[in-house]
Amino acid sequence: MTDAGGPRSMWPTRINEDVEPETWQACLALFLDNGNRNIWYRGHQRYEWGLQTTLERALRDRAIATDYPPIGLIDSMVHDADSERWALDVERALLQRFQDLAVEFQTPGLPPATDHLAWWELMQHHHAPTRLLDWTRSPFVALWFALEKPNDDGADSAVWVIDVANLLLNAREAAADVNSAPDVDIIDGREWQNRLVRAAIHHRVPLPVPVTLSSTLGRASAQQGAVTAVATLVDPKGYVEASRKLLAVRVRIRAAWRDDALRVCQSMGLTGLRIYRDLDTLGRTLRESCKAGEDFSVL
Protein backbone atom coordinates (compact mmCIF):
# COMPACT_ATOMS: atom_id res chain seq x y z
CA MET A 1 0.00 0.00 0.00
CA THR A 2 1.22 3.53 -0.74
CA ASP A 3 0.38 7.08 0.27
CA ALA A 4 1.12 10.49 -1.24
CA GLY A 5 4.69 10.27 0.00
CA GLY A 6 5.38 6.84 -1.49
CA PRO A 7 5.24 3.42 0.21
CA ARG A 8 3.41 3.31 3.53
CA SER A 9 5.84 3.82 6.41
CA MET A 10 5.52 2.73 10.02
CA TRP A 11 7.33 5.80 11.38
CA PRO A 12 4.23 8.06 11.66
CA THR A 13 2.60 5.37 13.82
CA ARG A 14 5.56 5.33 16.25
CA ILE A 15 5.94 9.07 16.94
CA ASN A 16 7.05 10.05 20.42
CA GLU A 17 8.59 6.61 20.87
CA ASP A 18 12.07 5.25 21.41
CA VAL A 19 12.61 2.27 19.15
CA GLU A 20 15.26 -0.22 20.23
CA PRO A 21 15.93 -2.94 17.64
CA GLU A 22 17.39 -6.11 19.12
CA THR A 23 19.95 -6.74 16.37
CA TRP A 24 21.72 -4.84 13.60
CA GLN A 25 19.82 -6.87 11.02
CA ALA A 26 16.51 -5.84 12.61
CA CYS A 27 17.65 -2.21 12.63
CA LEU A 28 18.72 -2.41 8.98
CA ALA A 29 15.35 -3.89 8.03
CA LEU A 30 13.53 -1.02 9.77
CA PHE A 31 15.32 1.54 7.63
CA LEU A 32 15.07 -0.45 4.41
CA ASP A 33 11.34 -1.14 4.76
CA ASN A 34 9.97 2.17 6.04
CA GLY A 35 11.28 5.04 3.94
CA ASN A 36 9.44 7.42 1.66
CA ARG A 37 9.89 11.03 0.55
CA ASN A 38 8.09 12.39 3.64
CA ILE A 39 10.52 10.70 6.03
CA TRP A 40 13.68 12.55 7.13
CA TYR A 41 16.51 11.32 9.35
CA ARG A 42 19.13 12.86 11.64
CA GLY A 43 22.09 11.01 13.11
CA HIS A 44 23.37 11.79 16.61
CA GLN A 45 26.68 10.52 17.92
CA ARG A 46 25.16 10.05 21.37
CA TYR A 47 21.76 8.55 22.11
CA GLU A 48 20.87 11.04 24.84
CA TRP A 49 21.27 14.17 22.69
CA GLY A 50 18.00 15.95 21.99
CA LEU A 51 16.85 17.94 18.97
CA GLN A 52 18.63 21.17 19.85
CA THR A 53 20.10 23.70 17.41
CA THR A 54 23.57 25.20 17.49
CA LEU A 55 22.00 28.62 18.18
CA GLU A 56 20.16 27.34 21.24
CA ARG A 57 23.40 25.94 22.64
CA ALA A 58 25.30 29.14 21.81
CA LEU A 59 22.64 31.31 23.48
CA ARG A 60 22.91 29.30 26.67
CA ASP A 61 26.71 29.62 26.64
CA ARG A 62 26.40 33.37 26.04
CA ALA A 63 23.99 33.77 28.94
CA ILE A 64 26.44 31.98 31.23
CA ALA A 65 29.37 34.10 30.00
CA THR A 66 27.58 37.46 30.36
CA ASP A 67 25.19 36.60 33.22
CA TYR A 68 22.35 37.95 31.10
CA PRO A 69 19.71 36.75 31.05
CA PRO A 70 20.31 34.85 34.29
CA ILE A 71 20.87 31.20 33.42
CA GLY A 72 18.48 30.27 36.22
CA LEU A 73 15.72 32.10 34.35
CA ILE A 74 16.53 30.34 31.08
CA ASP A 75 16.51 26.98 32.87
CA SER A 76 13.29 27.74 34.73
CA MET A 77 9.81 26.38 34.08
CA VAL A 78 8.41 29.74 32.94
CA HIS A 79 8.44 31.59 29.66
CA ASP A 80 10.16 34.98 29.83
CA ALA A 81 9.36 37.53 27.11
CA ASP A 82 12.53 39.56 27.77
CA SER A 83 14.70 36.47 27.28
CA GLU A 84 12.90 35.72 24.03
CA ARG A 85 13.56 39.25 22.73
CA TRP A 86 17.20 38.94 23.80
CA ALA A 87 17.56 35.69 21.84
CA LEU A 88 16.11 37.30 18.70
CA ASP A 89 18.42 40.30 19.08
CA VAL A 90 21.47 38.04 19.36
CA GLU A 91 20.35 36.08 16.30
CA ARG A 92 19.91 39.29 14.27
CA ALA A 93 23.36 40.50 15.33
CA LEU A 94 24.96 37.20 14.31
CA LEU A 95 23.27 37.29 10.91
CA GLN A 96 24.20 40.93 10.29
CA ARG A 97 27.84 40.36 11.25
CA PHE A 98 28.08 37.28 9.04
CA GLN A 99 26.49 39.12 6.09
CA ASP A 100 28.72 42.19 6.47
CA LEU A 101 31.96 40.22 6.63
CA ALA A 102 30.97 37.77 3.88
CA VAL A 103 30.51 40.79 1.59
CA GLU A 104 33.76 42.36 2.84
CA PHE A 105 35.59 39.09 2.08
CA GLN A 106 34.19 39.26 -1.49
CA THR A 107 32.67 35.81 -1.15
CA PRO A 108 31.16 34.76 -4.50
CA GLY A 109 27.55 33.65 -4.95
CA LEU A 110 26.09 35.20 -1.80
CA PRO A 111 22.27 35.01 -1.37
CA PRO A 112 20.02 38.08 -1.52
CA ALA A 113 20.13 39.97 1.78
CA THR A 114 16.43 39.29 2.41
CA ASP A 115 16.66 35.51 2.01
CA HIS A 116 17.40 34.77 5.66
CA LEU A 117 16.92 31.04 5.17
CA ALA A 118 19.67 30.92 2.55
CA TRP A 119 21.97 32.96 4.79
CA TRP A 120 21.27 30.63 7.72
CA GLU A 121 22.12 27.67 5.49
CA LEU A 122 25.42 29.33 4.57
CA MET A 123 26.13 30.13 8.22
CA GLN A 124 25.32 26.55 9.22
CA HIS A 125 27.67 25.24 6.54
CA HIS A 126 30.49 27.36 7.97
CA HIS A 127 29.81 26.42 11.61
CA ALA A 128 28.11 29.63 12.75
CA PRO A 129 25.18 29.12 15.17
CA THR A 130 21.71 29.11 13.59
CA ARG A 131 18.16 28.00 14.34
CA LEU A 132 18.39 25.30 11.65
CA LEU A 133 18.50 21.55 12.21
CA ASP A 134 20.10 19.48 9.45
CA TRP A 135 18.35 16.32 8.25
CA THR A 136 18.80 13.87 5.41
CA ARG A 137 16.42 11.90 3.26
CA SER A 138 18.71 8.87 3.56
CA PRO A 139 18.75 6.72 6.70
CA PHE A 140 22.23 5.57 5.76
CA VAL A 141 23.63 9.10 5.63
CA ALA A 142 22.12 9.59 9.09
CA LEU A 143 23.72 6.34 10.25
CA TRP A 144 27.07 7.48 8.89
CA PHE A 145 26.88 10.75 10.83
CA ALA A 146 25.80 8.88 13.97
CA LEU A 147 28.69 6.41 13.76
CA GLU A 148 31.49 8.25 11.93
CA LYS A 149 33.25 8.91 15.25
CA PRO A 150 33.12 6.25 17.98
CA ASN A 151 32.16 7.25 21.51
CA ASP A 152 35.18 6.79 23.77
CA ASP A 153 32.99 5.36 26.53
CA GLY A 154 31.26 2.88 24.22
CA ALA A 155 27.92 4.70 24.46
CA ASP A 156 25.14 4.09 21.92
CA SER A 157 24.21 6.49 19.13
CA ALA A 158 20.82 7.45 17.68
CA VAL A 159 18.97 8.17 14.47
CA TRP A 160 16.01 10.53 14.81
CA VAL A 161 13.16 10.11 12.32
CA ILE A 162 10.46 12.65 11.44
CA ASP A 163 7.45 12.69 9.13
CA VAL A 164 7.50 16.01 7.28
CA ALA A 165 3.78 15.85 6.52
CA ASN A 166 3.03 15.85 10.26
CA LEU A 167 5.34 18.80 10.84
CA LEU A 168 3.58 20.82 8.16
CA LEU A 169 0.19 20.05 9.71
CA ASN A 170 1.41 21.52 12.98
CA ALA A 171 2.53 24.70 11.21
CA ARG A 172 -0.86 25.23 9.55
CA GLU A 173 -1.69 28.36 11.56
CA ALA A 174 1.54 29.99 10.45
CA ALA A 175 0.90 28.88 6.86
CA ALA A 176 -2.60 30.38 7.00
CA ASP A 177 -1.06 33.74 7.95
CA VAL A 178 1.25 33.62 4.95
CA ASN A 179 -1.51 32.56 2.56
CA SER A 180 -3.78 35.40 3.71
CA ALA A 181 -1.30 38.08 2.59
CA PRO A 182 -2.59 40.15 -0.36
CA ASP A 183 0.55 39.50 -2.43
CA VAL A 184 0.77 35.75 -1.81
CA ASP A 185 -0.03 35.01 -5.48
CA ILE A 186 2.98 36.92 -6.76
CA ILE A 187 5.74 35.87 -4.36
CA ASP A 188 8.03 32.97 -5.19
CA GLY A 189 8.39 29.79 -3.19
CA ARG A 190 11.50 30.96 -1.38
CA GLU A 191 9.84 34.13 -0.12
CA TRP A 192 6.84 32.03 0.95
CA GLN A 193 9.12 29.83 3.04
CA ASN A 194 10.88 32.81 4.61
CA ARG A 195 7.48 34.21 5.56
CA LEU A 196 6.39 30.82 6.91
CA VAL A 197 9.35 30.74 9.31
CA ARG A 198 8.70 34.34 10.40
CA ALA A 199 5.05 33.47 11.05
CA ALA A 200 6.06 30.33 12.97
CA ILE A 201 8.33 32.48 15.15
CA HIS A 202 5.46 34.90 15.75
CA HIS A 203 3.11 32.07 16.73
CA ARG A 204 5.87 30.37 18.76
CA VAL A 205 5.27 27.07 16.99
CA PRO A 206 6.95 24.48 19.24
CA LEU A 207 7.85 22.05 16.45
CA PRO A 208 10.50 22.50 13.73
CA VAL A 209 9.24 23.81 10.39
CA PRO A 210 10.51 21.95 7.29
CA VAL A 211 11.91 24.14 4.53
CA THR A 212 13.51 23.42 1.16
CA LEU A 213 17.26 23.81 0.90
CA SER A 214 18.38 26.55 -1.47
CA SER A 215 22.08 25.81 -1.07
CA THR A 216 24.06 24.79 -4.15
CA LEU A 217 26.90 23.47 -1.99
CA GLY A 218 28.03 20.08 -3.28
CA ARG A 219 27.63 18.41 0.08
CA ALA A 220 23.90 19.23 0.27
CA SER A 221 23.28 16.96 -2.70
CA ALA A 222 25.71 14.29 -1.55
CA GLN A 223 24.11 14.19 1.88
CA GLN A 224 20.57 14.18 0.42
CA GLY A 225 20.19 17.16 2.70
CA ALA A 226 17.05 18.62 4.22
CA VAL A 227 16.55 21.22 6.91
CA THR A 228 14.07 22.39 9.51
CA ALA A 229 13.92 25.77 11.26
CA VAL A 230 12.94 25.94 14.91
CA ALA A 231 10.63 28.78 15.87
CA THR A 232 11.24 28.92 19.62
CA LEU A 233 14.75 29.56 20.94
CA VAL A 234 14.10 30.23 24.63
CA ASP A 235 11.24 28.42 26.33
CA PRO A 236 10.41 26.79 29.67
CA LYS A 237 12.83 24.05 30.69
CA GLY A 238 11.97 20.72 29.10
CA TYR A 239 9.05 22.11 27.07
CA VAL A 240 10.85 22.41 23.75
CA GLU A 241 12.56 19.04 24.00
CA ALA A 242 9.33 17.30 24.95
CA SER A 243 7.29 19.02 22.25
CA ARG A 244 9.82 18.29 19.51
CA LYS A 245 9.89 14.63 20.45
CA LEU A 246 6.09 14.47 20.07
CA LEU A 247 6.39 14.10 16.31
CA ALA A 248 9.71 12.26 16.15
CA VAL A 249 11.00 8.74 16.65
CA ARG A 250 14.40 7.99 18.18
CA VAL A 251 16.08 4.76 17.12
CA ARG A 252 18.86 3.39 19.31
CA ILE A 253 21.98 2.42 17.37
CA ARG A 254 24.06 0.07 19.48
CA ALA A 255 27.79 0.79 19.68
CA ALA A 256 28.44 -2.89 18.93
CA TRP A 257 26.83 -2.47 15.49
CA ARG A 258 29.22 0.28 14.38
CA ASP A 259 31.50 -1.79 12.14
CA ASP A 260 28.60 -3.59 10.43
CA ALA A 261 26.69 -0.36 9.89
CA LEU A 262 29.69 1.49 8.48
CA ARG A 263 30.39 -1.38 6.10
CA VAL A 264 26.85 -1.04 4.74
CA CYS A 265 27.33 2.72 4.39
CA GLN A 266 30.67 2.27 2.64
CA SER A 267 29.11 -0.25 0.24
CA MET A 268 26.80 2.60 -0.80
CA GLY A 269 29.73 4.94 -1.39
CA LEU A 270 29.22 6.87 1.83
CA THR A 271 32.61 8.06 3.07
CA GLY A 272 33.79 11.33 4.59
CA LEU A 273 35.22 12.44 1.25
CA ARG A 274 31.99 11.68 -0.64
CA ILE A 275 29.72 13.23 1.99
CA TYR A 276 31.63 16.44 2.73
CA ARG A 277 32.89 16.99 -0.84
CA ASP A 278 35.29 19.81 -0.01
CA LEU A 279 39.00 20.36 -0.51
CA ASP A 280 39.79 20.28 3.21
CA THR A 281 38.35 16.77 3.48
CA LEU A 282 40.10 15.75 0.25
CA GLY A 283 43.43 16.95 1.63
CA ARG A 284 42.99 15.14 4.95
CA THR A 285 41.86 11.95 3.19
CA LEU A 286 44.86 11.95 0.85
CA ARG A 287 47.22 12.53 3.78
CA GLU A 288 45.79 9.58 5.72
CA SER A 289 45.71 7.37 2.61
CA CYS A 290 49.36 8.18 1.87
CA LYS A 291 50.36 7.27 5.42
CA ALA A 292 48.42 4.00 5.23
CA GLY A 293 49.80 3.01 1.83
CA GLU A 294 46.34 2.96 0.24
CA ASP A 295 45.51 3.17 -3.47
CA PHE A 296 44.52 6.79 -4.22
CA SER A 297 42.41 5.75 -7.21
CA VAL A 298 39.77 4.09 -5.03
CA LEU A 299 39.02 7.19 -2.96
SVG drawing of the C-alpha trace seen along z (x, -y; Angstrom):
<svg xmlns="http://www.w3.org/2000/svg" viewBox="-6 -45 59 54">
<polyline fill="none" stroke="black" stroke-width="0.4" points="0.0,0.0 1.2,-3.5 0.4,-7.1 1.1,-10.5 4.7,-10.3 5.4,-6.8 5.2,-3.4 3.4,-3.3 5.8,-3.8 5.5,-2.7 7.3,-5.8 4.2,-8.1 2.6,-5.4 5.6,-5.3 5.9,-9.1 7.0,-10.1 8.6,-6.6 12.1,-5.2 12.6,-2.3 15.3,0.2 15.9,2.9 17.4,6.1 19.9,6.7 21.7,4.8 19.8,6.9 16.5,5.8 17.6,2.2 18.7,2.4 15.3,3.9 13.5,1.0 15.3,-1.5 15.1,0.4 11.3,1.1 10.0,-2.2 11.3,-5.0 9.4,-7.4 9.9,-11.0 8.1,-12.4 10.5,-10.7 13.7,-12.5 16.5,-11.3 19.1,-12.9 22.1,-11.0 23.4,-11.8 26.7,-10.5 25.2,-10.0 21.8,-8.6 20.9,-11.0 21.3,-14.2 18.0,-16.0 16.8,-17.9 18.6,-21.2 20.1,-23.7 23.6,-25.2 22.0,-28.6 20.2,-27.3 23.4,-25.9 25.3,-29.1 22.6,-31.3 22.9,-29.3 26.7,-29.6 26.4,-33.4 24.0,-33.8 26.4,-32.0 29.4,-34.1 27.6,-37.5 25.2,-36.6 22.3,-38.0 19.7,-36.7 20.3,-34.8 20.9,-31.2 18.5,-30.3 15.7,-32.1 16.5,-30.3 16.5,-27.0 13.3,-27.7 9.8,-26.4 8.4,-29.7 8.4,-31.6 10.2,-35.0 9.4,-37.5 12.5,-39.6 14.7,-36.5 12.9,-35.7 13.6,-39.2 17.2,-38.9 17.6,-35.7 16.1,-37.3 18.4,-40.3 21.5,-38.0 20.4,-36.1 19.9,-39.3 23.4,-40.5 25.0,-37.2 23.3,-37.3 24.2,-40.9 27.8,-40.4 28.1,-37.3 26.5,-39.1 28.7,-42.2 32.0,-40.2 31.0,-37.8 30.5,-40.8 33.8,-42.4 35.6,-39.1 34.2,-39.3 32.7,-35.8 31.2,-34.8 27.5,-33.7 26.1,-35.2 22.3,-35.0 20.0,-38.1 20.1,-40.0 16.4,-39.3 16.7,-35.5 17.4,-34.8 16.9,-31.0 19.7,-30.9 22.0,-33.0 21.3,-30.6 22.1,-27.7 25.4,-29.3 26.1,-30.1 25.3,-26.5 27.7,-25.2 30.5,-27.4 29.8,-26.4 28.1,-29.6 25.2,-29.1 21.7,-29.1 18.2,-28.0 18.4,-25.3 18.5,-21.5 20.1,-19.5 18.4,-16.3 18.8,-13.9 16.4,-11.9 18.7,-8.9 18.7,-6.7 22.2,-5.6 23.6,-9.1 22.1,-9.6 23.7,-6.3 27.1,-7.5 26.9,-10.8 25.8,-8.9 28.7,-6.4 31.5,-8.3 33.2,-8.9 33.1,-6.3 32.2,-7.3 35.2,-6.8 33.0,-5.4 31.3,-2.9 27.9,-4.7 25.1,-4.1 24.2,-6.5 20.8,-7.4 19.0,-8.2 16.0,-10.5 13.2,-10.1 10.5,-12.7 7.5,-12.7 7.5,-16.0 3.8,-15.8 3.0,-15.9 5.3,-18.8 3.6,-20.8 0.2,-20.0 1.4,-21.5 2.5,-24.7 -0.9,-25.2 -1.7,-28.4 1.5,-30.0 0.9,-28.9 -2.6,-30.4 -1.1,-33.7 1.3,-33.6 -1.5,-32.6 -3.8,-35.4 -1.3,-38.1 -2.6,-40.1 0.6,-39.5 0.8,-35.8 0.0,-35.0 3.0,-36.9 5.7,-35.9 8.0,-33.0 8.4,-29.8 11.5,-31.0 9.8,-34.1 6.8,-32.0 9.1,-29.8 10.9,-32.8 7.5,-34.2 6.4,-30.8 9.3,-30.7 8.7,-34.3 5.0,-33.5 6.1,-30.3 8.3,-32.5 5.5,-34.9 3.1,-32.1 5.9,-30.4 5.3,-27.1 6.9,-24.5 7.8,-22.0 10.5,-22.5 9.2,-23.8 10.5,-21.9 11.9,-24.1 13.5,-23.4 17.3,-23.8 18.4,-26.5 22.1,-25.8 24.1,-24.8 26.9,-23.5 28.0,-20.1 27.6,-18.4 23.9,-19.2 23.3,-17.0 25.7,-14.3 24.1,-14.2 20.6,-14.2 20.2,-17.2 17.0,-18.6 16.5,-21.2 14.1,-22.4 13.9,-25.8 12.9,-25.9 10.6,-28.8 11.2,-28.9 14.8,-29.6 14.1,-30.2 11.2,-28.4 10.4,-26.8 12.8,-24.0 12.0,-20.7 9.1,-22.1 10.8,-22.4 12.6,-19.0 9.3,-17.3 7.3,-19.0 9.8,-18.3 9.9,-14.6 6.1,-14.5 6.4,-14.1 9.7,-12.3 11.0,-8.7 14.4,-8.0 16.1,-4.8 18.9,-3.4 22.0,-2.4 24.1,-0.1 27.8,-0.8 28.4,2.9 26.8,2.5 29.2,-0.3 31.5,1.8 28.6,3.6 26.7,0.4 29.7,-1.5 30.4,1.4 26.8,1.0 27.3,-2.7 30.7,-2.3 29.1,0.3 26.8,-2.6 29.7,-4.9 29.2,-6.9 32.6,-8.1 33.8,-11.3 35.2,-12.4 32.0,-11.7 29.7,-13.2 31.6,-16.4 32.9,-17.0 35.3,-19.8 39.0,-20.4 39.8,-20.3 38.4,-16.8 40.1,-15.7 43.4,-16.9 43.0,-15.1 41.9,-11.9 44.9,-12.0 47.2,-12.5 45.8,-9.6 45.7,-7.4 49.4,-8.2 50.4,-7.3 48.4,-4.0 49.8,-3.0 46.3,-3.0 45.5,-3.2 44.5,-6.8 42.4,-5.7 39.8,-4.1 39.0,-7.2"/>
</svg>
